[in-house]
Amino acid sequence: MSDPVPLRVPSDTNLLGSLHTPHDSDPATSQCSAPPTSFRTDRLTVRLRQLPLHERLGVPNAGMAGNRADGRASASAPPPKGHTMNRRSLIQAGAGLLAGGAARALPPASPAEAAPAAAPTDGWTQTSFGYSWQKPWNLDLSDRHSSSGGVDRMWVYATDEPFQEGSSTDPRTEMRWKVDYTTGNHMWDADVYLPSGTDGASFVQILRSVHPSGTPATDIMLNIYDTGGGTVRRYDGTVLKTGAYDTWFNVKIAHQASSGTGTIKVYFANALVLTVDDRGPATRYFKNGVYNHGSGRAEARFRNLRYWTK
């Protein structure tokens, strides 16, 4: 139970003089048929809890009084039936209540403690990783990438060249993770910032570098669109987040890959937002950056890049 909050009473207040009791005509023998419900001062009124009289005055109930071993009533026994409390006794009891503040308040009910939700990385091991760059083939990396304060910033224009001369793919500035896998549990983890205006660009994907003929080239792509303050979709379909522009948010993509069909889970701020099947067996790797399928300029920023396995 928390400590009682002390009551502040102005020094010029005659607290006891302002206590009102019924049958006030004879202070010496006044019966207390109903205890006071408030102490009134010039500046404040303190209301007593509506408890039985013996509780408000700190006097034990007769049914609760204990007996000593010698048969005599214990010191905490209540006054005998018919006992009359004079004004002085009542004032002293009431003043004690006021000074004690919340001393007799019942402790709040203790809510059942809920077990903390498991983090997506519980049971995983953070693992080192390397990467290479993919950027317009005719430009220096510094023309489309900067790094400062732990933040990697990547941008590209729809009119830029592809990453390889003669390629028919869209322009990009991306990190190509040098962690190729076919099976097992692998997780991409980073804080992402998507500036407003970026439209129709992929900012993270799992690319299937070796896959059976006729199967897709990616297991998943997360794209940003210029609607709803920045809408994140799986490819151009399922909406995963709105209001994504101009704010940092954490993204995790956990892939349980197998020799058959595996499972991909996507988390935003450690909350699960998507569970889907992958596209079947393949050798694949993670990529993040900006892969522009739209028009104009596209940009994405990343920090706290991490790779997890289990």
PyMOL commands that set and color helices and strands:
alter all, ss='L'
color gray80, all
select helices_A, chain A and resi 16-18+53-56+62-64+87-100+141-143
alter helices_A, ss='H'
color red, helices_A
select strands_A, chain A and resi 38-40+45-47+125-127+131-134+145-148+151-157+172-177+184-193+201-210+218-225+231-234+239-241+248-257+263-268+271-277+283-292+297-309
alter strands_A, ss='S'
color yellow, strands_A
deselect
rebuild
show_as cartoon
